[in-house]
Amino acid sequence: MPADERIASLRSKHAAIENAIDEEEHRPHPDDLRIIELKREKLRIKDEIAGHLDHA
């Protein structure tokens, strides 16, 4: 997969995780552990995007 397609895919996943975090935070009884997991995954993806951009 070319780098630009990989970055686009990662950005899409990042946005989807952001939406999932927002939804979880606005539930009547948010699952704090789920939010932490989602934020960790979001950060991992952000770091991967940054890594691809640094090598471009």
C-alpha positions, 0 to 999 in steps of 0.5 A: 500500500502506498504511503499516502493511502496508508496515511489516509487509512490511518486518518480515517481510523483516527477519526472513527476512534475520535467519534467512538470516544465522543459517543462513549463520553456522552452515554449515561454511564460511560465506560472509563476503561473503554475510553482509556483503551480508545485514547491509547489506540488513537495515540498509537495511530497518531504516532504511526501517522507522524512516523509516515509523515517524517519519512515522506 
